[in-house]
Amino acid sequence: MRTHYCGQVNERLVGQEVSVAGWVNRRRDHGGVIFVDLRDREGLLQVVFDPDSPTVFAEAERLRGEFVIRVRGIVRTRPAGTANPHLSSGQVELLARELELLNRSEALPFQLDEQVNEEIRLKYRYLDLRREVMTQRLRLRHAVTRAMRGFLDEQGFVDLETPMLTKATPEGARDYLVPSRTQPGKFFALPQSPQIFKQLLMVSGFEKYFQIVRCFRDEDLRADRQPEFTQLDIETSFLGRDEIMALMEALIRHIFKAVLNVDVPNTLPRLSYAEAMRRFGTDKPDLRNPLELVDVADLVKDSEFKVFAGPASDVNGRVAALCVPQGGKLTRKEIDDYTGYVARYGAKGLAYIKVNDLAKGREGLQSPILKFLGDPAVKGILERTAAQTGDLIFFGADGARVVNDALGALRNRVGHDLGLVQTGWQLLWVVDFPMFEWDAEAKRWAAMHHPFTAPHTDDPAVLKSDPGRTLARAYDMVLNGTELGGGSVRIHRQEMQSTVFELLGIGPEEARAKFGFLLDALKFGCPPHGGIAFGLDRMVMLMAGADSIREVIAFPKTQTATCPLTDAPTEVTEQQLRELHIRLRTPAKPD
């Protein structure tokens, strides 16, 4: 049907006859000559319809936007002054000799160069994907997965599929449940990850596994979440933490070089979880942002300002400062807006000091809290934050979690608002996570990552003696403030796995019911192993410079987990429900 793509027709083909096919991107009638910009997946080509070919010209007069056509013609150089340097075909045009109308198109619900709301874009996603920016994003996604597969294949990894229908897993989010028709009253769960199955593949002796796999989580959505998402899943045996991390760095270097021609450093920086939280208030710090949190609790614990003194004296509290260079130019309204912003994260207020003139000491400062702070505290704060004339110092004082969440978010917001965030790529590892975190509501320990992560100690008795201080052999890769992937060395001995279950409040009977197959597998010579999972959607989103993973998924769901294109989810028939042994309860009417 065609000999060339539109974007491949160039000056090397001048004088040759070619056939092209695609969509009418634009039609222009200039003084008896018709010009059509023909579009296919490789680009645009200007096609000229001359009255010297009356039959073809008459057919061209009936063309409209988005008609699908095939054209045969002769490639010629464009007249002087009409070349388009922005197109790969911009030096030439196609003089049409034959035109075939393959299909008509009704008027589109929106123009491809028009800005429309996301709901409309998703309803007509097949049209939205015709836009060049969307085509390029999905082709970028293809390039990323191709690079992943090529690297892992060279490293001896085996691409293996794991089940989509499995049993519920305790990985934090709700499962999507699938009722079994053949086993009445029983349900499958769609996998949140292939975690247990990839560990079983290590027991099987495959040693190096990977899979680009669809996963499912029934959770509230945000910009970087979808109910169904794709991850690069990796597991390997007989490699320690540092060896796995080095291999994953090589993978990322390969992907960025192959896809974006960007050189990633040979060795990525590492931060412990504790250091990341202390300096940035988050375990996903954006190192492009120069702002850092500074602890000042010891300077204010004896002050008259109870808002500071209380948390400063509390073992679970924190008082931290965030110095913003030249932040003194912020208006009262802007500071009030930031106060409202941190309130979303639980902060009860946002104290600040403006440094109008550092040389004047206290007299050069402006703040409603100065009267509560002694000279030693003020002097210590200025020295520790390295504040200069024109700067502004924000403070957070509360429980450590609230302070970290609030000032960590404020750091990001202020950094972007004031143009402090640098361009480029900043990758790092965050390591040495706590093994557990205390769930005050449930009054029990919860796994920081998942219950199959190995602790630093190999002795179950040591783990049980002080679970709150035990660190995990876990590692997260962070790119520009977004978690790119998370992994860990896994537990490979049954006794340790049973101990972790016990600490998580999973008794022997429950552990046997949920994970008996894994506990049994660990008895039969399970090798030391570990792995990682990279979020493919997030990675492509960042590489494409998009704002949401919905922009790099062909057919995504909305923020409410619906599909405007297919109107899913939908009701099903009574017959289908009966076959699944399900009866729907009528919602109670409100009083």
VMD Tcl script that draws the C-alpha trace (Angstrom):
set ca {
  {0.00 0.00 0.00}
  {2.92 2.35 0.67}
  {6.63 2.41 0.00}
  {7.67 5.02 2.59}
  {6.49 6.72 5.76}
  {5.82 10.44 5.41}
  {8.65 11.39 7.77}
  {11.11 9.29 5.75}
  {10.62 11.13 2.47}
  {13.56 13.52 2.00}
  {15.90 15.02 -0.58}
  {17.57 11.65 -1.25}
  {14.33 10.54 -2.93}
  {14.02 13.55 -5.30}
  {12.84 12.37 -8.72}
  {11.61 9.02 -7.43}
  {8.06 7.73 -7.31}
  {6.80 6.83 -3.84}
  {3.52 5.81 -2.23}
  {2.51 7.17 1.19}
  {-0.56 6.78 3.37}
  {-1.97 8.51 6.41}
  {-4.34 11.18 7.69}
  {-5.07 14.61 6.22}
  {-3.56 16.86 8.87}
  {-4.38 20.07 6.98}
  {-5.69 21.05 3.54}
  {-4.93 24.41 1.92}
  {-6.15 25.77 -1.42}
  {-3.69 28.34 -2.80}
  {-4.53 29.90 -6.13}
  {-5.73 26.76 -7.84}
  {-3.12 24.47 -6.27}
  {-4.13 22.26 -3.32}
  {-1.65 21.49 -0.56}
  {-2.26 18.66 1.89}
  {-0.11 18.02 4.95}
  {-0.25 14.24 5.21}
  {0.45 12.73 8.63}
  {1.50 9.27 9.71}
  {3.37 8.00 12.76}
  {6.74 9.19 11.41}
  {5.80 12.78 10.66}
  {4.33 15.11 8.06}
  {4.77 15.35 4.27}
  {3.51 18.14 2.05}
  {1.53 16.74 -0.89}
  {0.80 18.97 -3.90}
  {-2.27 18.44 -6.11}
  {-1.88 20.26 -9.43}
  {-4.77 21.04 -11.86}
  {-2.64 19.42 -14.58}
  {-4.01 16.12 -13.19}
  {-7.72 17.08 -13.28}
  {-9.13 13.78 -11.97}
  {-6.78 13.64 -9.00}
  {-7.28 17.37 -8.38}
  {-11.08 16.97 -8.29}
  {-10.73 14.17 -5.75}
  {-8.39 16.33 -3.63}
  {-10.98 19.12 -3.52}
  {-13.27 16.80 -1.54}
  {-10.65 15.99 1.12}
  {-11.24 17.14 4.69}
  {-9.31 16.95 7.94}
  {-8.55 13.42 9.25}
  {-9.63 11.69 6.03}
  {-7.48 8.60 5.51}
  {-5.81 8.52 2.09}
  {-3.08 6.92 0.00}
  {-1.10 9.00 -2.44}
  {1.32 7.98 -5.19}
  {3.51 10.67 -6.69}
  {6.92 12.07 -7.56}
  {9.22 13.57 -4.93}
  {10.51 17.02 -5.84}
  {12.45 19.81 -4.14}
  {10.31 22.56 -2.65}
  {10.46 25.97 -4.39}
  {13.03 28.40 -3.00}
  {11.94 30.03 0.24}
  {9.27 27.43 1.08}
  {11.39 24.80 2.84}
  {10.41 23.91 6.41}
  {13.50 23.29 8.57}
  {11.34 21.88 11.40}
  {10.29 18.82 9.40}
  {12.45 15.87 8.37}
  {10.64 16.06 5.01}
  {10.78 19.86 4.95}
  {13.09 20.18 1.93}
  {10.78 18.27 -0.39}
  {7.17 17.79 -1.41}
  {5.21 15.07 -3.18}
  {3.57 15.91 -6.52}
  {0.47 13.68 -6.54}
  {-0.25 11.43 -9.50}
  {-2.78 9.12 -7.86}
  {-5.10 9.57 -4.85}
  {-7.08 6.86 -3.09}
  {-9.61 7.71 -0.39}
  {-9.37 4.92 2.18}
  {-11.87 6.33 4.67}
  {-13.75 9.50 5.54}
  {-13.88 11.16 8.96}
  {-16.64 13.07 10.64}
  {-15.77 16.36 12.31}
  {-13.67 15.57 15.41}
  {-15.08 16.40 18.86}
  {-11.96 18.53 19.36}
  {-9.07 19.69 17.20}
  {-5.81 17.87 17.73}
  {-4.02 21.15 18.48}
  {-6.77 22.30 20.86}
  {-6.43 22.33 24.66}
  {-9.34 20.32 26.08}
  {-10.04 18.89 29.53}
  {-8.77 15.47 30.47}
  {-12.22 13.89 30.66}
  {-12.81 14.62 26.97}
  {-9.31 13.48 26.06}
  {-9.84 10.15 27.81}
  {-13.32 9.66 26.34}
  {-11.82 9.99 22.85}
  {-8.40 8.61 23.75}
  {-7.90 7.07 20.30}
  {-8.06 10.61 18.88}
  {-5.96 12.10 21.68}
  {-3.23 9.59 20.83}
  {-3.04 11.01 17.29}
  {-1.45 14.15 18.75}
  {2.30 14.21 18.20}
  {3.13 14.74 21.87}
  {1.18 11.63 22.85}
  {2.64 9.58 20.02}
  {6.15 10.56 21.11}
  {5.46 9.72 24.74}
  {4.23 6.22 23.96}
  {7.13 5.62 21.59}
  {9.44 6.76 24.37}
  {7.79 4.15 26.58}
  {8.51 1.51 23.95}
  {12.15 2.63 23.77}
  {12.46 2.32 27.56}
  {11.06 -1.23 27.68}
  {13.22 -2.23 24.72}
  {16.31 -0.95 26.54}
  {15.27 -2.78 29.71}
  {14.84 -6.09 27.91}
  {18.08 -5.73 25.99}
  {20.18 -5.04 29.07}
  {18.65 -7.77 31.22}
  {18.91 -10.31 28.42}
  {22.62 -9.50 28.05}
  {23.01 -10.03 31.81}
  {21.49 -13.49 31.64}
  {18.07 -12.72 33.11}
  {15.11 -14.90 32.11}
  {11.74 -13.31 31.28}
  {9.11 -15.39 33.12}
  {5.40 -14.76 33.65}
  {3.68 -15.13 36.99}
  {-0.05 -15.68 37.67}
  {-2.62 -12.93 37.32}
  {-5.18 -14.86 39.38}
  {-3.80 -15.51 42.84}
  {-4.70 -15.02 46.51}
  {-4.92 -11.87 48.58}
  {-1.62 -10.35 49.71}
  {-0.86 -8.10 52.71}
  {1.00 -5.38 50.83}
  {-0.76 -2.30 52.16}
  {-3.47 -1.58 49.60}
  {-6.80 -3.25 48.94}
  {-6.89 -6.10 46.45}
  {-9.05 -6.28 43.35}
  {-11.06 -9.45 43.94}
  {-12.26 -11.83 41.22}
  {-15.06 -14.24 42.20}
  {-14.61 -17.87 41.23}
  {-17.51 -19.39 39.32}
  {-16.26 -22.94 39.82}
  {-15.48 -22.49 43.53}
  {-18.60 -20.78 44.95}
  {-17.89 -18.29 47.71}
  {-14.17 -18.11 46.93}
  {-12.22 -15.32 45.30}
  {-9.02 -14.76 43.41}
  {-7.08 -11.52 43.86}
  {-5.31 -9.66 41.08}
  {-1.65 -9.29 42.08}
  {-0.36 -6.11 43.70}
  {3.06 -7.43 42.70}
  {4.59 -10.80 41.77}
  {6.57 -10.67 45.03}
  {6.05 -14.18 46.38}
  {6.11 -15.88 43.00}
  {9.42 -14.32 42.03}
  {10.87 -15.52 45.33}
  {9.60 -19.02 44.55}
  {11.38 -18.80 41.19}
  {14.60 -18.25 43.13}
  {13.84 -21.41 45.15}
  {13.39 -23.11 41.75}
  {16.94 -22.23 40.76}
  {16.38 -19.74 37.93}
  {18.67 -17.27 39.76}
  {17.95 -14.30 37.45}
  {14.33 -13.39 36.69}
  {12.62 -10.34 35.24}
  {9.18 -9.45 34.00}
  {7.50 -6.30 32.72}
  {4.26 -6.94 34.50}
  {0.84 -5.45 35.10}
  {-0.09 -4.98 38.77}
  {-3.30 -3.89 40.48}
  {-4.11 -1.91 43.63}
  {-7.54 -0.74 44.71}
  {-6.45 2.49 46.36}
  {-7.17 6.19 46.23}
  {-5.51 7.75 43.22}
  {-3.17 10.69 42.69}
  {-0.99 11.95 39.86}
  {1.46 9.04 40.01}
  {-1.02 6.24 40.86}
  {-3.35 4.08 38.78}
  {-5.50 1.08 39.75}
  {-3.56 -0.92 37.16}
  {0.06 -0.07 36.54}
  {3.20 -1.58 35.05}
  {6.48 -2.34 36.75}
  {9.80 -3.87 35.82}
  {10.12 -6.72 38.30}
  {13.56 -8.21 39.01}
  {14.84 -10.92 41.33}
  {18.27 -12.53 41.57}
  {20.01 -15.14 43.73}
  {23.48 -15.20 45.29}
  {23.95 -11.43 45.13}
  {24.22 -9.19 48.19}
  {22.65 -5.78 48.61}
  {25.54 -3.79 47.17}
  {25.90 -6.14 44.20}
  {22.21 -5.81 43.35}
  {22.37 -2.03 43.67}
  {25.43 -1.86 41.40}
  {23.67 -3.98 38.78}
  {20.56 -1.76 38.93}
  {22.70 1.37 38.55}
  {24.15 -0.16 35.38}
  {20.61 -0.85 34.13}
  {19.52 2.76 34.70}
  {22.70 4.07 33.06}
  {21.95 1.93 30.02}
  {18.32 3.08 29.81}
  {19.10 6.79 30.07}
  {21.96 6.56 27.57}
  {20.02 4.46 25.06}
  {16.78 6.46 25.25}
  {17.77 10.05 26.12}
  {21.52 10.02 25.43}
  {22.01 11.15 29.05}
  {25.02 10.02 31.03}
  {24.17 8.85 34.56}
  {27.08 8.83 37.05}
  {28.84 5.50 37.53}
  {28.10 5.50 41.25}
  {24.95 7.03 42.70}
  {25.01 8.84 46.05}
  {23.51 7.03 49.05}
  {21.61 8.45 51.98}
  {20.41 6.54 54.98}
  {16.70 6.83 55.71}
  {17.54 8.68 58.94}
  {19.73 11.23 57.14}
  {17.17 11.78 54.37}
  {14.42 12.46 56.90}
  {16.67 14.75 58.96}
  {17.91 16.86 56.04}
  {14.90 16.81 53.73}
  {11.87 15.61 55.71}
  {11.24 12.82 53.20}
  {12.69 9.51 52.10}
  {12.27 10.67 48.48}
  {14.37 13.86 48.40}
  {14.78 15.93 45.26}
  {18.50 16.73 45.30}
  {18.04 19.38 42.61}
  {16.60 21.55 45.40}
  {19.37 23.10 47.55}
  {17.12 23.77 50.56}
  {17.67 21.63 53.69}
  {16.06 21.26 57.10}
  {18.15 22.02 60.18}
  {17.41 20.78 63.71}
  {17.17 23.53 66.32}
  {15.39 21.74 69.18}
  {18.40 21.99 71.49}
  {18.48 25.77 70.99}
  {14.83 26.39 71.92}
  {13.90 23.71 74.46}
  {14.31 26.17 77.35}
  {12.62 29.08 75.61}
  {9.40 30.77 76.75}
  {7.82 29.84 73.43}
  {5.87 26.71 74.40}
  {5.10 25.97 70.75}
  {8.84 25.26 70.38}
  {9.73 24.15 73.90}
  {7.10 21.39 74.05}
  {8.18 19.42 70.96}
  {11.84 20.18 71.71}
  {11.51 18.34 75.02}
  {9.47 15.44 73.60}
  {11.40 12.33 72.53}
  {8.96 11.96 69.61}
  {8.96 15.67 68.74}
  {11.03 17.78 66.40}
  {11.80 21.46 65.95}
  {13.41 22.22 62.59}
  {14.24 25.31 60.54}
  {14.18 25.84 56.78}
  {16.25 28.80 55.58}
  {15.08 30.24 52.25}
  {17.70 32.37 50.45}
  {16.27 35.83 49.68}
  {12.96 34.65 51.10}
  {12.62 37.98 52.86}
  {10.96 39.34 49.73}
  {7.94 37.09 50.35}
  {4.82 39.09 51.13}
  {2.58 38.53 54.12}
  {-0.03 37.02 51.79}
  {2.49 34.59 50.36}
  {3.54 33.54 53.87}
  {-0.12 33.07 54.80}
  {-0.58 30.91 51.69}
  {2.36 28.74 52.76}
  {0.83 28.51 56.25}
  {-2.36 27.16 54.72}
  {-0.32 24.78 52.59}
  {1.53 23.16 55.51}
  {-1.78 22.86 57.38}
  {-2.70 20.12 54.90}
  {0.10 18.06 56.43}
  {-1.03 18.57 60.02}
  {0.99 21.69 60.91}
  {-0.83 24.01 63.29}
  {1.04 27.08 62.07}
  {4.18 28.32 60.35}
  {6.52 30.47 62.42}
  {9.16 32.50 60.62}
  {11.95 35.03 61.03}
  {12.89 37.53 58.33}
  {16.58 38.49 58.26}
  {16.44 42.11 57.14}
  {20.00 42.98 58.18}
  {22.23 40.29 59.64}
  {24.86 42.81 60.78}
  {22.37 44.38 63.21}
  {21.77 41.12 65.05}
  {18.39 40.88 66.77}
  {17.53 44.44 65.70}
  {17.86 43.40 62.07}
  {15.31 40.62 62.41}
  {11.55 40.70 61.93}
  {9.21 38.12 63.48}
  {6.30 37.87 65.93}
  {8.13 35.07 67.81}
  {11.36 36.99 68.53}
  {10.08 38.22 71.90}
  {9.91 34.61 73.12}
  {13.47 33.70 72.11}
  {16.58 34.60 74.05}
  {19.72 35.98 72.44}
  {21.61 32.67 72.60}
  {18.76 30.89 70.80}
  {18.52 33.56 68.12}
  {22.29 33.61 67.62}
  {22.39 29.80 67.43}
  {19.56 29.66 64.87}
  {21.24 32.23 62.61}
  {24.57 30.41 62.78}
  {23.16 26.93 62.30}
  {21.01 27.90 59.31}
  {23.81 30.06 57.82}
  {21.21 32.77 57.24}
  {22.21 35.91 55.37}
  {20.67 39.34 54.91}
  {17.47 39.00 52.86}
  {16.80 35.40 53.88}
  {13.71 34.04 55.61}
  {13.70 31.15 58.10}
  {10.59 28.97 58.42}
  {10.08 26.76 61.47}
  {8.22 23.53 62.13}
  {7.53 22.34 65.69}
  {5.38 19.31 66.44}
  {5.63 15.54 66.37}
  {8.49 14.44 64.14}
  {6.15 12.99 61.51}
  {4.14 16.22 61.20}
  {7.28 18.37 61.01}
  {8.87 16.11 58.40}
  {5.73 15.99 56.27}
  {5.02 19.71 56.51}
  {8.53 21.12 56.09}
  {9.42 18.46 53.52}
  {6.45 19.52 51.39}
  {7.18 23.21 52.01}
  {10.78 22.71 50.90}
  {9.56 21.36 47.56}
  {6.91 24.05 47.11}
  {9.18 26.98 47.95}
  {12.02 25.56 45.88}
  {9.82 25.47 42.78}
  {8.04 28.76 43.49}
  {11.31 30.67 43.83}
  {13.09 28.94 40.95}
  {15.68 27.28 43.18}
  {15.28 23.79 41.71}
  {17.97 23.05 39.13}
  {17.36 21.32 35.82}
  {18.70 17.89 34.98}
  {18.61 14.47 36.64}
  {19.48 13.70 40.25}
  {19.44 10.03 41.18}
  {20.25 8.56 44.57}
  {19.72 5.53 46.77}
  {17.98 5.71 50.13}
  {19.06 2.78 52.33}
  {18.91 1.48 55.90}
  {15.18 1.86 56.37}
  {13.66 0.82 59.68}
  {12.46 -2.76 59.51}
  {9.18 -1.84 61.21}
  {7.11 1.18 62.13}
  {4.69 1.26 65.05}
  {0.98 1.40 64.20}
  {-0.44 3.26 67.17}
  {-4.04 2.65 66.14}
  {-3.62 -1.11 65.71}
  {-1.09 -1.25 68.57}
  {1.33 -3.45 66.66}
  {4.33 -3.31 64.37}
  {3.85 -2.82 60.63}
  {6.40 -3.60 57.91}
  {8.04 -0.46 56.51}
  {8.37 -2.17 53.10}
  {6.79 -5.64 53.05}
  {6.99 -8.67 55.36}
  {9.49 -10.53 53.16}
  {12.31 -7.97 53.58}
  {15.37 -9.26 55.41}
  {16.66 -7.43 58.50}
  {20.34 -6.57 58.91}
  {20.62 -9.24 61.60}
  {20.50 -12.94 60.74}
  {19.49 -13.87 64.29}
  {15.71 -14.03 64.94}
  {16.32 -13.63 68.67}
  {18.13 -10.32 68.12}
  {15.28 -9.11 65.90}
  {12.68 -9.98 68.54}
  {14.65 -8.27 71.31}
  {14.48 -4.81 69.70}
  {12.35 -4.69 66.52}
  {11.98 -0.89 66.67}
  {15.71 -0.33 66.23}
  {16.31 -3.01 63.62}
  {17.22 -1.83 60.14}
  {16.12 -3.53 56.94}
  {18.26 -4.56 53.98}
  {16.04 -2.39 51.82}
  {16.93 0.18 49.18}
  {14.91 2.70 47.18}
  {16.11 4.48 44.06}
  {14.90 8.08 43.85}
  {14.89 10.32 40.78}
  {14.17 14.06 41.13}
  {12.07 13.54 44.24}
  {10.11 10.56 42.94}
  {10.60 6.96 43.99}
  {11.72 5.18 40.85}
  {12.03 1.72 42.36}
  {12.17 -0.10 45.64}
  {13.73 -3.39 46.60}
  {15.43 -5.41 49.28}
  {17.32 -8.51 50.16}
  {14.67 -11.10 51.06}
  {14.28 -13.44 53.97}
  {15.45 -16.89 52.83}
  {15.15 -18.88 56.09}
  {11.86 -20.13 57.47}
  {12.65 -19.31 61.11}
  {13.34 -15.65 60.34}
  {10.21 -15.38 58.16}
  {8.07 -16.86 60.95}
  {9.59 -14.40 63.44}
  {8.74 -11.45 61.21}
  {5.17 -12.70 60.83}
  {4.92 -13.01 64.61}
  {6.15 -9.45 65.16}
  {3.57 -8.23 62.64}
  {0.80 -9.88 64.62}
  {0.36 -12.73 62.12}
  {-0.06 -15.85 64.21}
  {1.05 -19.35 63.16}
  {-2.40 -20.37 61.91}
  {-2.90 -17.21 59.89}
  {0.64 -17.44 58.51}
  {0.04 -21.04 57.49}
  {-3.28 -20.14 55.83}
  {-1.89 -17.17 53.91}
  {1.73 -18.10 53.29}
  {2.04 -21.81 53.96}
  {3.33 -22.45 50.45}
  {6.11 -19.87 50.96}
  {7.06 -21.19 54.41}
  {7.24 -24.70 52.97}
  {9.41 -23.51 50.06}
  {11.88 -21.90 52.46}
  {12.54 -25.36 53.95}
  {13.86 -26.82 50.73}
  {17.19 -25.10 50.15}
  {16.13 -21.53 49.39}
  {19.18 -19.51 48.28}
  {19.98 -15.97 49.49}
  {18.20 -13.66 47.09}
  {16.94 -10.13 46.56}
  {15.46 -7.88 43.96}
  {13.73 -4.68 43.05}
  {10.71 -3.35 41.18}
  {10.86 -0.19 39.06}
  {7.68 1.74 38.28}
  {7.68 1.83 34.48}
  {4.89 4.41 34.28}
  {6.69 6.77 36.68}
  {10.01 6.33 34.93}
  {8.56 7.17 31.53}
  {6.58 10.08 33.01}
  {9.77 11.65 34.34}
  {11.77 10.99 31.19}
  {8.99 12.47 29.04}
  {8.62 15.53 31.26}
  {4.92 14.77 31.78}
  {2.92 15.79 34.85}
  {1.04 12.52 35.36}
  {1.48 8.87 34.56}
  {-1.85 9.08 32.73}
  {0.08 10.98 30.05}
  {2.31 7.98 29.30}
  {-0.28 5.18 29.48}
  {-2.25 4.40 26.33}
  {-5.62 3.89 28.03}
  {-5.46 5.07 31.66}
  {-8.19 5.38 34.27}
  {-9.32 8.68 35.77}
  {-8.68 9.89 39.31}
  {-11.87 8.06 40.32}
  {-10.72 4.76 38.73}
  {-13.15 4.94 35.84}
  {-12.63 4.69 32.08}
  {-14.54 7.40 30.13}
  {-13.73 5.59 26.88}
  {-15.49 2.30 27.71}
  {-17.60 3.59 30.63}
  {-16.03 0.93 32.87}
  {-16.79 -0.18 35.52}
  {-20.37 -1.05 34.61}
  {-23.22 -3.05 36.04}
  {-23.55 -6.69 35.01}
  {-26.59 -8.84 34.35}
  {-28.48 -10.85 36.95}
  {-27.50 -13.99 35.02}
  {-23.80 -13.20 35.37}
  {-24.20 -12.58 39.10}
  {-26.07 -15.86 39.57}
  {-23.30 -17.75 37.77}
  {-20.83 -16.23 40.23}
  {-23.09 -16.99 43.22}
  {-23.29 -13.28 44.06}
  {-26.30 -11.34 45.26}
  {-26.15 -7.55 45.49}
  {-27.54 -5.86 48.58}
  {-29.77 -2.85 48.01}
  {-28.18 0.21 49.66}
  {-30.10 1.42 52.69}
  {-32.10 4.58 52.11}
  {-30.98 7.61 54.14}
  {-33.27 8.72 56.96}
}
mol new
graphics top color blue
foreach p $ca { graphics top sphere $p radius 0.5 }
foreach p [lrange $ca 0 end-1] q [lrange $ca 1 end] { graphics top cylinder $p $q radius 0.2 }
display resetview
